[in-house]
């Protein structure tokens, strides 16, 4: 599939994924290690996105800029077309990224006396941002059965009673790849409303959902409780432009938006840069064909790994996720500790995956593998994993 078969040389490009293995994994030399860890892709971004940034680069002045209405139009149309979500322009607030947006929401709407609820295992910044802002973090450990996660709503409600002011939801779920159902989302909203808890819904993986499953924006099913929801979305995960740094906070409640604006002014936060604006507009207006091909490639890569790896490595189980380009590999059946598994992968297999405890203690016995790369590198990764276990 064209660019999805092309190996793009990423070493020596200041790539976090490829050029920081020594720092991240503590190895002396990472030059022979295949990185399948952090969630960016090894594919070239969509050509219209590259062209839009080149066009902006051709103008020789890079002064202060602002987000034009055309960008908001693109955001609106994309979410109507893909997710049946009608967003008003006034609801959209731009930010440098989803994680910085999470930090802004935590700082704006909670104090050091407040608790923040997350469901684990989950994306590490959900732990780290509240921790470094000295908030109390409460984890509701999810139920797991054959690689599929669900929320124990009795435990969830009990957690909400512990002075929780903010619930951070990962929708779709990273690392488990769960696309939450309407019933599950409605129950989250109902319980949070019961205990007067604000919801921040991180929906950065919303576009990366496979056929047979449908992402439901939390705000579309919240009804009267929509005023209690802040949603974070971005084109960066979808179109492999994380380094461009742009995201949106979407809130229908004008009081919430005003508080977020005041926080931005307090921190001297400025509009996203000119290249980010150009990339966003092009991605949402012209990136859909690229995305459809990407989903086919990622799904095929997952099928290959699921068919090959567990058959070759006793004790390894993998369930295909409903969304994301990340596999959550269960190796509990091997009997290896996390330290032993990571050592084997890095030293014998020369393969960098993410240890499950990075996503909380509930992730122990799992590995996260990024499969958004060429089939040849996926096959290489499987061979390296198998070699590590011999």
Secondary structure, 3 states (H helix, E strand, C coil): CHHHHCCCCCCCCCCHHHHCHHHHHCCCCCCCCEECCCCCCCCCCCHHHHHHHHHHHHCCCCCCCCCCHHHHHHHHHHHHHHHCCCCCHHHEEEECCHHHHHHHHHHHHCCCCCEEEEEECCCCHHHHHHHHCCCEEEEEECEEECCEEECCHHHHHHHHCCCEEEEEEECCCCCCCCCCCHHHHHHHHHHHHHCCCEEEEECCCCCCECCCCCCCCHHHHCHHHHHHEEEEECCCCCCCCHHHCCEEEECCCHHHHHHHHHHHHHCCCCCCCHHHHHHHHHHHHHCHHHHHHHHHHHHHHHHHHHHHHHHHCCCCEECCCCECCEEEEECHHHCCCHHHHHHHHHHHHCEECEEHHHHCHHHCCEEEEECCCCHHHHHHHHHHHHHHCC
